[in-house]
Amino acid sequence: MYMHERKNWTNFFWDNDKLSPILASVRHLQGRLLGRMETLGFDFIESATLESLILDVVDTSRIEGEFLNPELVRSSIARK
């Protein structure tokens, strides 16, 4: 179930005490991943960034009921 499918989803709230440690852990792991990616070179980082953007666009459009072809999205992003 997507968040926007829940009843009263606009009344969004969270518990900072529960969320903060999880976010801190994720941020730490993200930093470690970025550090490892730097050793792989610019081409790999650029490719990983492109793939991440493609997934974001395709997944976001799917939430809105549109199903985009990932190859067409890749082509469009690469041109820009």
PDB file of N, CA, C and O in Angstrom:
ATOM      1  N   MET A   1       0.850  -1.175   0.000  1.00  0.00           N
ATOM      2  CA  MET A   1       0.000   0.000   0.000  1.00  0.00           C
ATOM      3  C   MET A   1       0.897   1.239   0.000  1.00  0.00           C
ATOM      4  O   MET A   1       1.835   1.344   0.790  1.00  0.00           O
ATOM      5  N   TYR A   2       0.592   2.162  -0.891  1.00  0.00           N
ATOM      6  CA  TYR A   2       1.314   3.421  -0.943  1.00  0.00           C
ATOM      7  C   TYR A   2       0.745   4.383   0.097  1.00  0.00           C
ATOM      8  O   TYR A   2      -0.417   4.290   0.490  1.00  0.00           O
ATOM      9  N   MET A   3       1.587   5.294   0.521  1.00  0.00           N
ATOM     10  CA  MET A   3       1.185   6.242   1.547  1.00  0.00           C
ATOM     11  C   MET A   3      -0.057   7.025   1.135  1.00  0.00           C
ATOM     12  O   MET A   3      -0.951   7.246   1.952  1.00  0.00           O
ATOM     13  N   HIS A   4      -0.117   7.444  -0.126  1.00  0.00           N
ATOM     14  CA  HIS A   4      -1.250   8.259  -0.575  1.00  0.00           C
ATOM     15  C   HIS A   4      -2.556   7.469  -0.664  1.00  0.00           C
ATOM     16  O   HIS A   4      -3.619   8.055  -0.876  1.00  0.00           O
ATOM     17  N   GLU A   5      -2.486   6.147  -0.504  1.00  0.00           N
ATOM     18  CA  GLU A   5      -3.692   5.322  -0.532  1.00  0.00           C
ATOM     19  C   GLU A   5      -4.314   5.150   0.857  1.00  0.00           C
ATOM     20  O   GLU A   5      -5.416   4.618   0.992  1.00  0.00           O
ATOM     21  N   ARG A   6      -3.612   5.598   1.862  1.00  0.00           N
ATOM     22  CA  ARG A   6      -4.128   5.479   3.225  1.00  0.00           C
ATOM     23  C   ARG A   6      -5.161   6.579   3.510  1.00  0.00           C
ATOM     24  O   ARG A   6      -5.071   7.695   2.998  1.00  0.00           O
ATOM     25  N   LYS A   7      -6.122   6.227   4.330  1.00  0.00           N
ATOM     26  CA  LYS A   7      -7.122   7.209   4.736  1.00  0.00           C
ATOM     27  C   LYS A   7      -6.418   8.293   5.566  1.00  0.00           C
ATOM     28  O   LYS A   7      -5.561   7.989   6.395  1.00  0.00           O
ATOM     29  N   ASN A   8      -6.781   9.531   5.337  1.00  0.00           N
ATOM     30  CA  ASN A   8      -6.185  10.670   6.048  1.00  0.00           C
ATOM     31  C   ASN A   8      -4.669  10.748   5.888  1.00  0.00           C
ATOM     32  O   ASN A   8      -3.963  11.121   6.825  1.00  0.00           O
ATOM     33  N   TRP A   9      -4.166  10.398   4.700  1.00  0.00           N
ATOM     34  CA  TRP A   9      -2.723  10.384   4.503  1.00  0.00           C
ATOM     35  C   TRP A   9      -2.104  11.771   4.597  1.00  0.00           C
ATOM     36  O   TRP A   9      -0.896  11.895   4.794  1.00  0.00           O
ATOM     37  N   THR A  10      -2.903  12.798   4.461  1.00  0.00           N
ATOM     38  CA  THR A  10      -2.346  14.150   4.574  1.00  0.00           C
ATOM     39  C   THR A  10      -2.062  14.537   6.025  1.00  0.00           C
ATOM     40  O   THR A  10      -1.370  15.524   6.272  1.00  0.00           O
ATOM     41  N   ASN A  11      -2.578  13.787   6.969  1.00  0.00           N
ATOM     42  CA  ASN A  11      -2.289  14.012   8.388  1.00  0.00           C
ATOM     43  C   ASN A  11      -1.049  13.211   8.777  1.00  0.00           C
ATOM     44  O   ASN A  11      -1.086  12.367   9.673  1.00  0.00           O
ATOM     45  N   PHE A  12       0.030  13.496   8.090  1.00  0.00           N
ATOM     46  CA  PHE A  12       1.275  12.743   8.244  1.00  0.00           C
ATOM     47  C   PHE A  12       2.034  13.193   9.486  1.00  0.00           C
ATOM     48  O   PHE A  12       2.139  14.391   9.748  1.00  0.00           O
ATOM     49  N   PHE A  13       2.563  12.243  10.250  1.00  0.00           N
ATOM     50  CA  PHE A  13       3.385  12.554  11.412  1.00  0.00           C
ATOM     51  C   PHE A  13       4.393  11.431  11.622  1.00  0.00           C
ATOM     52  O   PHE A  13       4.241  10.347  11.060  1.00  0.00           O
ATOM     53  N   TRP A  14       5.416  11.683  12.424  1.00  0.00           N
ATOM     54  CA  TRP A  14       6.414  10.672  12.742  1.00  0.00           C
ATOM     55  C   TRP A  14       6.971  10.932  14.129  1.00  0.00           C
ATOM     56  O   TRP A  14       6.787  12.001  14.712  1.00  0.00           O
ATOM     57  N   ASP A  15       7.651   9.928  14.632  1.00  0.00           N
ATOM     58  CA  ASP A  15       8.258   9.989  15.957  1.00  0.00           C
ATOM     59  C   ASP A  15       9.764  10.196  15.769  1.00  0.00           C
ATOM     60  O   ASP A  15      10.470   9.281  15.344  1.00  0.00           O
ATOM     61  N   ASN A  16      10.253  11.396  16.084  1.00  0.00           N
ATOM     62  CA  ASN A  16      11.675  11.703  15.908  1.00  0.00           C
ATOM     63  C   ASN A  16      12.579  10.736  16.655  1.00  0.00           C
ATOM     64  O   ASN A  16      13.647  10.378  16.157  1.00  0.00           O
ATOM     65  N   ASP A  17      12.171  10.311  17.835  1.00  0.00           N
ATOM     66  CA  ASP A  17      13.012   9.413  18.639  1.00  0.00           C
ATOM     67  C   ASP A  17      13.200   8.055  17.954  1.00  0.00           C
ATOM     68  O   ASP A  17      14.241   7.419  18.121  1.00  0.00           O
ATOM     69  N   LYS A  18      12.219   7.615  17.199  1.00  0.00           N
ATOM     70  CA  LYS A  18      12.334   6.348  16.480  1.00  0.00           C
ATOM     71  C   LYS A  18      13.032   6.529  15.133  1.00  0.00           C
ATOM     72  O   LYS A  18      13.802   5.668  14.706  1.00  0.00           O
ATOM     73  N   LEU A  19      12.764   7.636  14.476  1.00  0.00           N
ATOM     74  CA  LEU A  19      13.257   7.853  13.127  1.00  0.00           C
ATOM     75  C   LEU A  19      14.714   8.308  13.082  1.00  0.00           C
ATOM     76  O   LEU A  19      15.451   7.900  12.183  1.00  0.00           O
ATOM     77  N   SER A  20      15.141   9.126  14.008  1.00  0.00           N
ATOM     78  CA  SER A  20      16.488   9.693  13.976  1.00  0.00           C
ATOM     79  C   SER A  20      17.599   8.647  13.953  1.00  0.00           C
ATOM     80  O   SER A  20      18.517   8.777  13.143  1.00  0.00           O
ATOM     81  N   PRO A  21      17.565   7.612  14.805  1.00  0.00           N
ATOM     82  CA  PRO A  21      18.633   6.619  14.752  1.00  0.00           C
ATOM     83  C   PRO A  21      18.678   5.863  13.414  1.00  0.00           C
ATOM     84  O   PRO A  21      19.756   5.520  12.927  1.00  0.00           O
ATOM     85  N   ILE A  22      17.519   5.612  12.835  1.00  0.00           N
ATOM     86  CA  ILE A  22      17.462   4.914  11.553  1.00  0.00           C
ATOM     87  C   ILE A  22      18.063   5.794  10.464  1.00  0.00           C
ATOM     88  O   ILE A  22      18.861   5.325   9.653  1.00  0.00           O
ATOM     89  N   LEU A  23      17.681   7.070  10.444  1.00  0.00           N
ATOM     90  CA  LEU A  23      18.223   7.991   9.448  1.00  0.00           C
ATOM     91  C   LEU A  23      19.729   8.174   9.616  1.00  0.00           C
ATOM     92  O   LEU A  23      20.456   8.263   8.627  1.00  0.00           O
ATOM     93  N   ALA A  24      20.193   8.229  10.844  1.00  0.00           N
ATOM     94  CA  ALA A  24      21.628   8.365  11.091  1.00  0.00           C
ATOM     95  C   ALA A  24      22.386   7.151  10.557  1.00  0.00           C
ATOM     96  O   ALA A  24      23.459   7.291   9.970  1.00  0.00           O
ATOM     97  N   SER A  25      21.834   5.981  10.761  1.00  0.00           N
ATOM     98  CA  SER A  25      22.464   4.757  10.270  1.00  0.00           C
ATOM     99  C   SER A  25      22.499   4.727   8.740  1.00  0.00           C
ATOM    100  O   SER A  25      23.511   4.369   8.138  1.00  0.00           O
ATOM    101  N   VAL A  26      21.395   5.100   8.134  1.00  0.00           N
ATOM    102  CA  VAL A  26      21.331   5.133   6.668  1.00  0.00           C
ATOM    103  C   VAL A  26      22.327   6.154   6.124  1.00  0.00           C
ATOM    104  O   VAL A  26      23.018   5.877   5.143  1.00  0.00           O
ATOM    105  N   ARG A  27      22.410   7.319   6.741  1.00  0.00           N
ATOM    106  CA  ARG A  27      23.346   8.362   6.286  1.00  0.00           C
ATOM    107  C   ARG A  27      24.782   7.888   6.407  1.00  0.00           C
ATOM    108  O   ARG A  27      25.603   8.166   5.533  1.00  0.00           O
ATOM    109  N   HIS A  28      25.094   7.177   7.477  1.00  0.00           N
ATOM    110  CA  HIS A  28      26.438   6.631   7.657  1.00  0.00           C
ATOM    111  C   HIS A  28      26.763   5.631   6.548  1.00  0.00           C
ATOM    112  O   HIS A  28      27.837   5.679   5.949  1.00  0.00           O
ATOM    113  N   LEU A  29      25.819   4.725   6.284  1.00  0.00           N
ATOM    114  CA  LEU A  29      26.023   3.738   5.227  1.00  0.00           C
ATOM    115  C   LEU A  29      26.127   4.407   3.856  1.00  0.00           C
ATOM    116  O   LEU A  29      26.901   3.966   3.006  1.00  0.00           O
ATOM    117  N   GLN A  30      25.355   5.462   3.645  1.00  0.00           N
ATOM    118  CA  GLN A  30      25.430   6.199   2.389  1.00  0.00           C
ATOM    119  C   GLN A  30      26.822   6.799   2.213  1.00  0.00           C
ATOM    120  O   GLN A  30      27.390   6.733   1.123  1.00  0.00           O
ATOM    121  N   GLY A  31      27.364   7.371   3.254  1.00  0.00           N
ATOM    122  CA  GLY A  31      28.708   7.938   3.201  1.00  0.00           C
ATOM    123  C   GLY A  31      29.755   6.886   2.887  1.00  0.00           C
ATOM    124  O   GLY A  31      30.676   7.134   2.110  1.00  0.00           O
ATOM    125  N   ARG A  32      29.618   5.722   3.483  1.00  0.00           N
ATOM    126  CA  ARG A  32      30.564   4.630   3.196  1.00  0.00           C
ATOM    127  C   ARG A  32      30.459   4.183   1.750  1.00  0.00           C
ATOM    128  O   ARG A  32      31.471   3.935   1.096  1.00  0.00           O
ATOM    129  N   LEU A  33      29.226   4.079   1.247  1.00  0.00           N
ATOM    130  CA  LEU A  33      29.015   3.690  -0.146  1.00  0.00           C
ATOM    131  C   LEU A  33      29.626   4.721  -1.096  1.00  0.00           C
ATOM    132  O   LEU A  33      30.303   4.357  -2.058  1.00  0.00           O
ATOM    133  N   LEU A  34      29.390   5.994  -0.828  1.00  0.00           N
ATOM    134  CA  LEU A  34      29.961   7.036  -1.679  1.00  0.00           C
ATOM    135  C   LEU A  34      31.484   6.998  -1.649  1.00  0.00           C
ATOM    136  O   LEU A  34      32.132   7.213  -2.673  1.00  0.00           O
ATOM    137  N   GLY A  35      32.048   6.729  -0.498  1.00  0.00           N
ATOM    138  CA  GLY A  35      33.502   6.604  -0.390  1.00  0.00           C
ATOM    139  C   GLY A  35      34.032   5.458  -1.234  1.00  0.00           C
ATOM    140  O   GLY A  35      35.059   5.597  -1.898  1.00  0.00           O
ATOM    141  N   ARG A  36      33.351   4.348  -1.213  1.00  0.00           N
ATOM    142  CA  ARG A  36      33.770   3.207  -2.034  1.00  0.00           C
ATOM    143  C   ARG A  36      33.597   3.492  -3.517  1.00  0.00           C
ATOM    144  O   ARG A  36      34.423   3.088  -4.335  1.00  0.00           O
ATOM    145  N   MET A  37      32.517   4.191  -3.861  1.00  0.00           N
ATOM    146  CA  MET A  37      32.278   4.523  -5.268  1.00  0.00           C
ATOM    147  C   MET A  37      33.373   5.431  -5.820  1.00  0.00           C
ATOM    148  O   MET A  37      33.739   5.323  -6.990  1.00  0.00           O
ATOM    149  N   GLU A  38      33.896   6.323  -4.985  1.00  0.00           N
ATOM    150  CA  GLU A  38      34.944   7.231  -5.436  1.00  0.00           C
ATOM    151  C   GLU A  38      36.177   6.476  -5.894  1.00  0.00           C
ATOM    152  O   GLU A  38      36.884   6.930  -6.793  1.00  0.00           O
ATOM    153  N   THR A  39      36.439   5.339  -5.291  1.00  0.00           N
ATOM    154  CA  THR A  39      37.613   4.560  -5.694  1.00  0.00           C
ATOM    155  C   THR A  39      37.397   3.843  -7.029  1.00  0.00           C
ATOM    156  O   THR A  39      38.358   3.387  -7.648  1.00  0.00           O
ATOM    157  N   LEU A  40      36.143   3.742  -7.473  1.00  0.00           N
ATOM    158  CA  LEU A  40      35.846   3.047  -8.720  1.00  0.00           C
ATOM    159  C   LEU A  40      35.971   3.946  -9.942  1.00  0.00           C
ATOM    160  O   LEU A  40      36.030   3.451 -11.068  1.00  0.00           O
ATOM    161  N   GLY A  41      36.011   5.236  -9.741  1.00  0.00           N
ATOM    162  CA  GLY A  41      36.194   6.153 -10.853  1.00  0.00           C
ATOM    163  C   GLY A  41      34.933   6.889 -11.253  1.00  0.00           C
ATOM    164  O   GLY A  41      33.819   6.508 -10.893  1.00  0.00           O
ATOM    165  N   PHE A  42      35.144   7.973 -12.021  1.00  0.00           N
ATOM    166  CA  PHE A  42      34.059   8.872 -12.400  1.00  0.00           C
ATOM    167  C   PHE A  42      33.014   8.189 -13.267  1.00  0.00           C
ATOM    168  O   PHE A  42      31.819   8.405 -13.063  1.00  0.00           O
ATOM    169  N   ASP A  43      33.428   7.372 -14.227  1.00  0.00           N
ATOM    170  CA  ASP A  43      32.471   6.724 -15.131  1.00  0.00           C
ATOM    171  C   ASP A  43      31.468   5.867 -14.368  1.00  0.00           C
ATOM    172  O   ASP A  43      30.279   5.861 -14.687  1.00  0.00           O
ATOM    173  N   PHE A  44      31.948   5.145 -13.361  1.00  0.00           N
ATOM    174  CA  PHE A  44      31.058   4.298 -12.576  1.00  0.00           C
ATOM    175  C   PHE A  44      30.076   5.143 -11.776  1.00  0.00           C
ATOM    176  O   PHE A  44      28.892   4.816 -11.694  1.00  0.00           O
ATOM    177  N   ILE A  45      30.565   6.225 -11.188  1.00  0.00           N
ATOM    178  CA  ILE A  45      29.702   7.108 -10.400  1.00  0.00           C
ATOM    179  C   ILE A  45      28.636   7.726 -11.299  1.00  0.00           C
ATOM    180  O   ILE A  45      27.464   7.793 -10.929  1.00  0.00           O
ATOM    181  N   GLU A  46      29.049   8.172 -12.472  1.00  0.00           N
ATOM    182  CA  GLU A  46      28.108   8.767 -13.421  1.00  0.00           C
ATOM    183  C   GLU A  46      27.045   7.745 -13.834  1.00  0.00           C
ATOM    184  O   GLU A  46      25.865   8.080 -13.928  1.00  0.00           O
ATOM    185  N   SER A  47      27.456   6.527 -14.073  1.00  0.00           N
ATOM    186  CA  SER A  47      26.525   5.466 -14.461  1.00  0.00           C
ATOM    187  C   SER A  47      25.551   5.140 -13.326  1.00  0.00           C
ATOM    188  O   SER A  47      24.356   4.964 -13.564  1.00  0.00           O
ATOM    189  N   ALA A  48      26.055   5.060 -12.108  1.00  0.00           N
ATOM    190  CA  ALA A  48      25.206   4.764 -10.955  1.00  0.00           C
ATOM    191  C   ALA A  48      24.205   5.899 -10.718  1.00  0.00           C
ATOM    192  O   ALA A  48      23.052   5.653 -10.365  1.00  0.00           O
ATOM    193  N   THR A  49      24.653   7.136 -10.912  1.00  0.00           N
ATOM    194  CA  THR A  49      23.763   8.285 -10.757  1.00  0.00           C
ATOM    195  C   THR A  49      22.656   8.255 -11.801  1.00  0.00           C
ATOM    196  O   THR A  49      21.495   8.521 -11.490  1.00  0.00           O
ATOM    197  N   LEU A  50      23.014   7.932 -13.033  1.00  0.00           N
ATOM    198  CA  LEU A  50      22.038   7.832 -14.106  1.00  0.00           C
ATOM    199  C   LEU A  50      20.999   6.757 -13.792  1.00  0.00           C
ATOM    200  O   LEU A  50      19.801   6.987 -13.960  1.00  0.00           O
ATOM    201  N   GLU A  51      21.442   5.599 -13.344  1.00  0.00           N
ATOM    202  CA  GLU A  51      20.514   4.511 -13.007  1.00  0.00           C
ATOM    203  C   GLU A  51      19.582   4.918 -11.870  1.00  0.00           C
ATOM    204  O   GLU A  51      18.395   4.593 -11.887  1.00  0.00           O
ATOM    205  N   SER A  52      20.118   5.623 -10.891  1.00  0.00           N
ATOM    206  CA  SER A  52      19.305   6.078  -9.764  1.00  0.00           C
ATOM    207  C   SER A  52      18.232   7.061 -10.234  1.00  0.00           C
ATOM    208  O   SER A  52      17.078   6.975  -9.812  1.00  0.00           O
ATOM    209  N   LEU A  53      18.613   7.988 -11.101  1.00  0.00           N
ATOM    210  CA  LEU A  53      17.644   8.948 -11.643  1.00  0.00           C
ATOM    211  C   LEU A  53      16.552   8.244 -12.437  1.00  0.00           C
ATOM    212  O   LEU A  53      15.374   8.584 -12.326  1.00  0.00           O
ATOM    213  N   ILE A  54      16.947   7.268 -13.232  1.00  0.00           N
ATOM    214  CA  ILE A  54      15.981   6.511 -14.035  1.00  0.00           C
ATOM    215  C   ILE A  54      14.966   5.821 -13.135  1.00  0.00           C
ATOM    216  O   ILE A  54      13.761   5.898 -13.374  1.00  0.00           O
ATOM    217  N   LEU A  55      15.458   5.144 -12.096  1.00  0.00           N
ATOM    218  CA  LEU A  55      14.563   4.451 -11.174  1.00  0.00           C
ATOM    219  C   LEU A  55      13.626   5.428 -10.472  1.00  0.00           C
ATOM    220  O   LEU A  55      12.443   5.140 -10.295  1.00  0.00           O
ATOM    221  N   ASP A  56      14.156   6.582 -10.073  1.00  0.00           N
ATOM    222  CA  ASP A  56      13.313   7.591  -9.413  1.00  0.00           C
ATOM    223  C   ASP A  56      12.184   8.057 -10.326  1.00  0.00           C
ATOM    224  O   ASP A  56      11.032   8.142  -9.901  1.00  0.00           O
ATOM    225  N   VAL A  57      12.514   8.357 -11.579  1.00  0.00           N
ATOM    226  CA  VAL A  57      11.504   8.848 -12.522  1.00  0.00           C
ATOM    227  C   VAL A  57      10.464   7.771 -12.799  1.00  0.00           C
ATOM    228  O   VAL A  57       9.265   8.047 -12.777  1.00  0.00           O
ATOM    229  N   VAL A  58      10.914   6.547 -13.060  1.00  0.00           N
ATOM    230  CA  VAL A  58       9.994   5.455 -13.381  1.00  0.00           C
ATOM    231  C   VAL A  58       9.091   5.137 -12.192  1.00  0.00           C
ATOM    232  O   VAL A  58       7.884   4.961 -12.357  1.00  0.00           O
ATOM    233  N   ASP A  59       9.672   5.063 -10.997  1.00  0.00           N
ATOM    234  CA  ASP A  59       8.876   4.744  -9.802  1.00  0.00           C
ATOM    235  C   ASP A  59       7.899   5.850  -9.449  1.00  0.00           C
ATOM    236  O   ASP A  59       6.759   5.577  -9.072  1.00  0.00           O
ATOM    237  N   THR A  60       8.336   7.103  -9.567  1.00  0.00           N
ATOM    238  CA  THR A  60       7.451   8.228  -9.273  1.00  0.00           C
ATOM    239  C   THR A  60       6.278   8.251 -10.238  1.00  0.00           C
ATOM    240  O   THR A  60       5.138   8.473  -9.831  1.00  0.00           O
ATOM    241  N   SER A  61       6.552   8.023 -11.510  1.00  0.00           N
ATOM    242  CA  SER A  61       5.461   8.033 -12.489  1.00  0.00           C
ATOM    243  C   SER A  61       4.505   6.874 -12.245  1.00  0.00           C
ATOM    244  O   SER A  61       3.301   7.008 -12.466  1.00  0.00           O
ATOM    245  N   ARG A  62       5.026   5.740 -11.793  1.00  0.00           N
ATOM    246  CA  ARG A  62       4.177   4.580 -11.506  1.00  0.00           C
ATOM    247  C   ARG A  62       3.204   4.894 -10.374  1.00  0.00           C
ATOM    248  O   ARG A  62       2.050   4.468 -10.416  1.00  0.00           O
ATOM    249  N   ILE A  63       3.657   5.633  -9.366  1.00  0.00           N
ATOM    250  CA  ILE A  63       2.782   6.037  -8.261  1.00  0.00           C
ATOM    251  C   ILE A  63       1.619   6.861  -8.795  1.00  0.00           C
ATOM    252  O   ILE A  63       0.496   6.767  -8.299  1.00  0.00           O
ATOM    253  N   GLU A  64       1.900   7.668  -9.812  1.00  0.00           N
ATOM    254  CA  GLU A  64       0.871   8.532 -10.392  1.00  0.00           C
ATOM    255  C   GLU A  64       0.054   7.826 -11.463  1.00  0.00           C
ATOM    256  O   GLU A  64      -0.782   8.452 -12.114  1.00  0.00           O
ATOM    257  N   GLY A  65       0.288   6.516 -11.656  1.00  0.00           N
ATOM    258  CA  GLY A  65      -0.506   5.739 -12.602  1.00  0.00           C
ATOM    259  C   GLY A  65       0.029   5.713 -14.014  1.00  0.00           C
ATOM    260  O   GLY A  65      -0.633   5.191 -14.911  1.00  0.00           O
ATOM    261  N   GLU A  66       1.211   6.261 -14.238  1.00  0.00           N
ATOM    262  CA  GLU A  66       1.835   6.222 -15.561  1.00  0.00           C
ATOM    263  C   GLU A  66       2.970   5.204 -15.531  1.00  0.00           C
ATOM    264  O   GLU A  66       3.724   5.122 -14.561  1.00  0.00           O
ATOM    265  N   PHE A  67       3.078   4.441 -16.593  1.00  0.00           N
ATOM    266  CA  PHE A  67       4.119   3.428 -16.672  1.00  0.00           C
ATOM    267  C   PHE A  67       5.051   3.779 -17.825  1.00  0.00           C
ATOM    268  O   PHE A  67       4.723   3.571 -18.994  1.00  0.00           O
ATOM    269  N   LEU A  68       6.220   4.316 -17.476  1.00  0.00           N
ATOM    270  CA  LEU A  68       7.181   4.769 -18.468  1.00  0.00           C
ATOM    271  C   LEU A  68       8.165   3.662 -18.815  1.00  0.00           C
ATOM    272  O   LEU A  68       8.491   2.816 -17.983  1.00  0.00           O
ATOM    273  N   ASN A  69       8.625   3.684 -20.046  1.00  0.00           N
ATOM    274  CA  ASN A  69       9.644   2.746 -20.510  1.00  0.00           C
ATOM    275  C   ASN A  69      10.999   3.212 -19.971  1.00  0.00           C
ATOM    276  O   ASN A  69      11.440   4.313 -20.300  1.00  0.00           O
ATOM    277  N   PRO A  70      11.666   2.400 -19.152  1.00  0.00           N
ATOM    278  CA  PRO A  70      12.949   2.813 -18.572  1.00  0.00           C
ATOM    279  C   PRO A  70      14.000   3.171 -19.624  1.00  0.00           C
ATOM    280  O   PRO A  70      14.833   4.046 -19.389  1.00  0.00           O
ATOM    281  N   GLU A  71      13.969   2.510 -20.768  1.00  0.00           N
ATOM    282  CA  GLU A  71      14.949   2.822 -21.819  1.00  0.00           C
ATOM    283  C   GLU A  71      14.718   4.217 -22.395  1.00  0.00           C
ATOM    284  O   GLU A  71      15.672   4.934 -22.696  1.00  0.00           O
ATOM    285  N   LEU A  72      13.454   4.598 -22.548  1.00  0.00           N
ATOM    286  CA  LEU A  72      13.154   5.940 -23.047  1.00  0.00           C
ATOM    287  C   LEU A  72      13.531   7.000 -22.012  1.00  0.00           C
ATOM    288  O   LEU A  72      14.015   8.077 -22.362  1.00  0.00           O
ATOM    289  N   VAL A  73      13.306   6.686 -20.740  1.00  0.00           N
ATOM    290  CA  VAL A  73      13.694   7.607 -19.669  1.00  0.00           C
ATOM    291  C   VAL A  73      15.210   7.747 -19.649  1.00  0.00           C
ATOM    292  O   VAL A  73      15.726   8.857 -19.515  1.00  0.00           O
ATOM    293  N   ARG A  74      15.930   6.636 -19.780  1.00  0.00           N
ATOM    294  CA  ARG A  74      17.397   6.650 -19.811  1.00  0.00           C
ATOM    295  C   ARG A  74      17.891   7.551 -20.941  1.00  0.00           C
ATOM    296  O   ARG A  74      18.782   8.377 -20.744  1.00  0.00           O
ATOM    297  N   SER A  75      17.314   7.387 -22.102  1.00  0.00           N
ATOM    298  CA  SER A  75      17.709   8.165 -23.264  1.00  0.00           C
ATOM    299  C   SER A  75      17.462   9.657 -23.035  1.00  0.00           C
ATOM    300  O   SER A  75      18.305  10.493 -23.360  1.00  0.00           O
ATOM    301  N   SER A  76      16.308   9.977 -22.479  1.00  0.00           N
ATOM    302  CA  SER A  76      15.954  11.368 -22.222  1.00  0.00           C
ATOM    303  C   SER A  76      16.901  12.008 -21.195  1.00  0.00           C
ATOM    304  O   SER A  76      17.367  13.129 -21.397  1.00  0.00           O
ATOM    305  N   ILE A  77      17.181  11.307 -20.111  1.00  0.00           N
ATOM    306  CA  ILE A  77      18.067  11.829 -19.079  1.00  0.00           C
ATOM    307  C   ILE A  77      19.488  11.968 -19.619  1.00  0.00           C
ATOM    308  O   ILE A  77      20.155  12.967 -19.350  1.00  0.00           O
ATOM    309  N   ALA A  78      19.953  10.988 -20.370  1.00  0.00           N
ATOM    310  CA  ALA A  78      21.314  11.032 -20.902  1.00  0.00           C
ATOM    311  C   ALA A  78      21.500  12.220 -21.854  1.00  0.00           C
ATOM    312  O   ALA A  78      22.575  12.818 -21.895  1.00  0.00           O
ATOM    313  N   ARG A  79      20.462  12.559 -22.612  1.00  0.00           N
ATOM    314  CA  ARG A  79      20.551  13.701 -23.527  1.00  0.00           C
ATOM    315  C   ARG A  79      20.694  15.013 -22.771  1.00  0.00           C
ATOM    316  O   ARG A  79      21.355  15.941 -23.237  1.00  0.00           O
ATOM    317  N   LYS A  80      20.062  15.084 -21.589  1.00  0.00           N
ATOM    318  CA  LYS A  80      20.093  16.336 -20.821  1.00  0.00           C
ATOM    319  C   LYS A  80      21.281  16.372 -19.902  1.00  0.00           C
ATOM    320  O   LYS A  80      21.472  17.348 -19.177  1.00  0.00           O
TER     321      LYS A  80
END
